[in-house]
Amino acid sequence: MALLITDACINCDLCEPECPNAAIAMGDEHYDIDPARCTECVGHFEAPQCRTVCPVDCIPNDPAHVETREQLQLKYFSLTKASR
């Protein structure tokens, strides 16, 4: 399942540089996560790095983009292959 950033985001800028898939970017009001690039850090880390650094705990699972761990792993392979 991809993650999303809620309106509770304080735009602290901590999450964006931590994302290994460049899935986080500044939106109109706060940071947004591109579900096509979010793998919840599967393939890179044991836990989503954006959640690890977020001081306000505003990054839940995105119920609109439900994915299994296997699907996230395939997305990781697709993204890393494309970046080589």
Sequence and secondary structure as in RCSB ss.txt:
>XXXX:A:sequence
MALLITDACINCDLCEPECPNAAIAMGDEHYDIDPARCTECVGHFEAPQCRTVCPVDCIPNDPAHVETREQLQLK
YFSLTKASR
>XXXX:A:secstr
  B   TT    S SGGG TT  EEE SSSEEE TTT  TTTTT SS HHHHH SS    B TTS   HHHHHHH
HHHHHHHT 
